[in-house]
Amino acid sequence: MNADEFIQSHKSEPLDKLAFALSKRSDIDARYVLRQIEGWQRLRTKVPTWAAQERLQYPARISLEQCSGEPAARYKASVAERICANRVDFADLTGGLGVDFSFLAPLFRSSVYVEHNTELVQLARHNFPLLGLDSAKVVDMEAEEWLRLQGAEFSLLYLDPARRDAAGRKTVALADCTPDVSVILPRLLALAPHVMLKLSPLFDLTLAERQLGCVAEAHFVESGGECRELLLVLSRDASTSTRIVCRTDDALFSFTREEEAAACPEYASCLDDAEYLYEPAPAVLSAGAFRLVAVRFGLKKLSAQSHLYVSSALVRNFPGRTYRVLRHSSFARAELARFKDGTRAAGLTVRGFPASVRDLRKRLSIAEGGTEQWFAATLADGTHRIIATISVRL
């Protein structure tokens, strides 16, 4: 059995078990085999379209960790399809593993993958034909050098700058990324009317807008219940007001900062008529749509600091999780004892409340688990309440 046959026969098995078995084999390159199996195991859920191709080859773990998941890559393709009226020429200047490129490139007549890591370039040349990207041009070059050599216009340019320094530490500033888009932006917009820029959701959007000055859209992209990236659409004709889009697992919620600033939600001073509680999706929280989400859906906000919302009637299509309120209590000892009613385990979330989850669990003597989700929060009148809920599946 050669290496490729071994990979296909054992790719679903635990890596530690395989490493031990391969330590006794001198006829197989164990490092290569383990890398390919780990790559397939990571991408079978992260990028299933890629994992379905049996002959793909995979790089070191860091590239697998940094690449986009398939839902996020498909979302980028939907954005590109909408903003590019004429989809002619496309280039990805920071190709990496090529996941985003593989979903964006088919939208255009021609496409160029640019990457300075020679190993990733070699993998791209092997993998792209297997993914149906036979005509894609693969270039082994730094993004800045490639930009200097271009003369013709592109429909769209895409960049996912490296967000780690020389020591491998993560960075959250444009100037610390490679390439620094704030430096090469004039050249980018000279070559293309639109530039898509993938950043960490930890980036300060206001600072990025100030540094770049041409942000037409900002997309907070969520997948698997986690806000995973901030996608900026930079345009030559960007207006002064950025359209902010929250892409959750189930919905889209878009707004401008002006709309958020003007929103005047109703606040809850008590929970007597609260039948349902709503917890915004991570993308909505990352984007800062704290007041507008209440106004848009006719909800009461618990307080300015507690980003939780309630209603007396069920509201559908909320961009986040919906819960049915079972009971609620103050933190007075007798009332709290009736609230617990012998419950030993529950989920616990703290919002705008002067205690950590760990400290509150200890105080309540409540373990993690169970079917109920408890929320400790502050109401608009400053009182502290704990709310027992159960998830509503819509």
TILO-56274 format. One line per 2 residues: for each residue x, y, z of C-alpha. Coordinates in steps of 0.05 Angstrom, whole numbers, plus 5000, padded with zeros to 4 digits. Each point is the difference from the previous one (the first is absolute). Layout:
BEGIN
X/Y/Z  ... .
//
This chain:
BEGIN
5000/5000/5000  5030/5066/4978 .
4991/5067/5035  4939/5022/4960 .
4965/4933/5011  5016/5004/5074 .
4969/5070/5003  4936/4978/4967 .
4994/4938/5044  5014/5034/5067 .
4980/5074/4992  4943/4995/5050 .
5042/4971/5056  5030/5039/5059 .
5066/5033/4983  5036/4976/5063 .
4981/4928/4983  5025/5009/4929 .
5065/5033/5023  5015/4939/5044 .
4985/4951/4943  5042/5040/4951 .
5059/5002/5048  5009/4926/4984 .
4999/5012/4924  5064/5019/4963 .
4968/4995/4931  4952/5059/5009 .
5015/5074/5012  4963/5006/5066 .
5005/5076/5002  4968/5007/4932 .
4945/4949/5015  4981/5032/5067 .
4998/5069/4969  4953/4977/4945 .
4954/4963/5048  4999/5059/5049 .
4984/5047/4942  4942/4957/4976 .
4973/4992/5071  5001/5075/5012 .
4969/5018/4933  4946/4946/4997 .
4957/5044/5045  5033/5068/4986 .
5001/4995/4924  4962/4937/4980 .
5003/5016/4926  5075/4995/5003 .
5001/4939/5044  4956/4964/4950 .
5058/5001/4949  5042/4940/5019 .
5064/5021/4965  5008/5069/5032 .
5063/5014/5038  5004/5039/5064 .
5051/5048/5032  5024/5009/5071 .
4949/5011/5056  5007/5076/5003 .
4973/5008/4930  4941/4954/5016 .
4984/5041/5061  5003/5067/4964 .
4959/4981/4939  4927/5019/4994 .
4945/4950/5013  4954/4982/4943 .
4940/5041/5024  5042/5063/5006 .
5033/4988/4932  4932/4990/4967 .
4975/5064/5033  5059/5039/4971 .
4981/4972/4931  4929/5026/5010 .
5026/5069/5018  5046/5001/4939 .
4944/4978/4955  4957/5058/5024 .
5051/5056/4999  5034/4983/4934 .
4954/5017/4942  5052/4977/4950 .
5037/4939/5025  5059/4996/4953 .
5068/4996/5034  5013/4982/5073 .
5063/4994/5042  5013/4974/5070 .
5064/5033/5023  5009/4958/5063 .
4980/4932/4975  5019/4957/5059 .
4969/4931/4998  4952/5027/4947 .
4932/4985/5031  4972/5070/4989 .
5031/5002/4931  4967/4934/4981 .
4930/5028/5014  5012/5070/4971 .
5038/4982/4936  4943/4962/4965 .
4960/5065/4998  5050/5033/4953 .
5024/4990/4930  5072/4996/5023 .
5033/4996/5068  5070/5007/5030 .
5025/4969/5064  5060/5037/5030 .
5040/4970/5057  5072/5008/5024 .
5004/4934/5039  5029/4951/4950 .
4971/4939/5034  4929/5029/4997 .
5011/5019/4927  5020/4928/4984 .
4938/4974/5036  4956/5049/4962 .
5028/4975/4934  4983/4929/5021 .
4933/5013/5032  4966/5051/4955 .
4991/4954/4940  4968/4949/5046 .
4951/5055/5023  4981/5019/4929 .
5046/5061/4997  5042/4976/4942 .
5006/5070/4969  5020/5036/5063 .
5068/5035/4996  5045/4984/5059 .
5055/5051/5015  5057/4991/5050 .
5012/5072/5020  4991/5052/5055 .
4935/5039/4995  5037/5067/4996 .
5045/4976/4943  4941/4972/4961 .
4963/5067/5007  5060/5038/4971 .
4998/4956/4938  4927/5009/4983 .
4972/5047/4948  4930/4975/4982 .
4939/5010/5045  4968/4945/5041 .
4927/4993/5020  5018/4981/5071 .
5062/4992/5043  4999/4959/5064 .
5048/4999/5059  5005/4962/5065 .
5062/5031/5031  5042/4957/5047 .
4981/5020/5071  5060/4971/5036 .
5067/5032/5014  5069/4968/4991 .
4993/4965/5066  4932/4970/4981 .
4960/5045/5046  4932/5023/4975 .
4993/5074/4982  4939/5046/4998 .
5026/5061/4964  5003/5013/4925 .
5072/5025/5004  5021/4934/5032 .
4969/4958/4944  5036/4974/4938 .
4988/5033/4952  4981/5066/5033 .
4938/5017/4960  5000/5073/5023 .
5066/5009/4963  4982/4965/4935 .
4927/5023/4997  5009/5054/4947 .
5031/4949/4954  4945/4949/5014 .
4945/5050/4983  5037/5022/4938 .
4996/4929/4975  4929/4981/5023 .
4936/5037/5018  4988/4952/5057 .
5047/4968/5051  4978/4947/5050 .
5041/4997/5064  4995/4945/5052 .
5019/5019/5071  4992/4973/5070 .
4933/5018/5033  5043/5030/5056 .
5022/5056/4954  4973/5069/5018 .
4953/5016/4943  5000/5075/5015 .
5076/5001/4998  5002/4961/4935 .
4950/5049/4969  5043/5058/5021 .
5064/4969/4974  4971/4975/4934 .
4947/5053/4986  4962/4961/4947 .
4961/4946/5038  4933/4990/4964 .
4979/4938/5039  5022/4964/5063 .
4977/4928/5009  5005/4965/5067 .
4999/4927/4978  4977/4947/5049 .
5005/4925/4992  4985/4946/5051 .
4977/5050/5052  5065/5040/4998 .
5017/5065/4965  5060/4978/4960 .
5019/5058/4955  4989/5072/4980 .
4994/5008/4925  5008/5070/4973 .
4978/5022/4931  5043/5058/4978 .
4975/5040/4940  5023/5060/4959 .
4931/5031/5007  4987/4983/5074 .
4953/5048/5035  5014/5030/5068 .
4953/4950/5034  5023/4928/5005 .
4946/4947/4992  5012/4950/5056 .
4975/4929/4989  4994/4945/5052 .
5000/4932/4967  4976/4951/5053 .
4990/4926/4991  4927/5011/4984 .
4989/5072/4979  5027/5067/4975 .
4994/5064/5040  5026/5064/4969 .
5003/5072/5024  5041/5064/5002 .
5031/5033/5060  4952/5058/4991 .
4941/4952/5007  5030/4969/5063 .
5014/5069/5030  4929/5024/4986 .
4966/4938/5028  4961/5011/5065 .
4979/4932/5027  4950/4990/5056 .
5033/4973/5063  4973/4948/5048 .
4991/5023/5072  4968/4933/5019 .
4989/4931/4970  4927/4989/5017 .
4978/4997/4927  5064/4968/4973 .
4982/4935/4966  5060/4995/4953 .
5073/5020/5007  5047/5013/4941 .
5076/4995/4998  5033/5033/4939 .
5045/4958/4956  5075/5011/5009 .
5004/5037/4933  4947/5050/5024 .
5037/5012/5065  5067/5008/4964 .
4969/5051/4953  4971/5040/5058 .
4926/5000/4981  4978/5004/5072 .
4941/5049/4996  4977/4992/4929 .
4987/4926/5005  4949/5015/5054 .
4965/5053/4959  4999/4959/4936 .
4967/4941/5034  4956/5037/5050 .
5036/4974/5061  5015/5029/5069 .
5074/5004/5018  5016/4978/5071 .
5047/5059/5011  5052/5041/4964 .
5055/4952/5024  4961/4934/4994 .
4996/4981/4927  4939/4956/5011 .
4929/5013/4976  4931/4977/5020 .
4929/4999/4970  4931/4978/5021 .
4986/4966/4932  5047/4957/4959 .
5041/5038/4948  5027/4959/4943 .
5062/5010/4957  5039/5032/5057 .
5075/4998/4983  5020/4958/5059 .
4972/4951/5050  4929/5000/5026 .
4979/4974/5068  4934/4991/5037 .
5002/5031/5070  4982/4949/5053 .
5009/5042/5064  5043/5055/5028 .
5024/5022/5067  5037/5053/5040 .
5062/4979/5038  4965/5002/5067 .
5016/4934/5035  4929/4974/5010 .
4977/5020/4929  5062/4970/4970 .
4988/4934/5036  4930/4996/4970 .
5029/5018/4932  5050/4943/5003 .
4948/4950/5025  5052/4945/5004 .
5031/5012/4931  5071/4974/5001 .
5025/5016/4930  4986/5054/4949 .
5035/5042/4948  5019/5069/5027 .
5013/5066/4963  5018/5066/5033 .
4983/5065/4965  5010/5068/5032 .
5005/4967/5068  5052/5012/5054 .
5026/4929/5006  5034/4949/4956 .
4968/4935/4978  5048/4961/5044 .
4985/5041/5062  4925/4997/4988 .
5001/4925/4991  5035/4993/5066 .
4950/5046/5034  4941/4963/4970 .
5031/4931/5008  4979/4984/4929 .
5039/4955/4953  5006/5006/4924 .
4948/4960/4961  4926/4987/5002 .
4947/5025/4953  4990/5070/5028 .
5041/5062/4982  5006/5051/5055 .
5016/5074/4988  5025/5046/5055 .
4989/5072/4978  4987/5071/5023 .
4933/5033/4984  4990/5072/4979 .
4985/5021/5072  5066/4971/5024 .
4971/4938/5033  5033/4932/4990 .
4959/4941/4976  5012/4928/4982 .
4957/4972/4945  4988/4927/4985 .
4985/4984/4928  4996/4942/4951 .
5021/5004/4928  4946/5010/4946 .
5012/4965/4934  4969/5038/4943 .
//
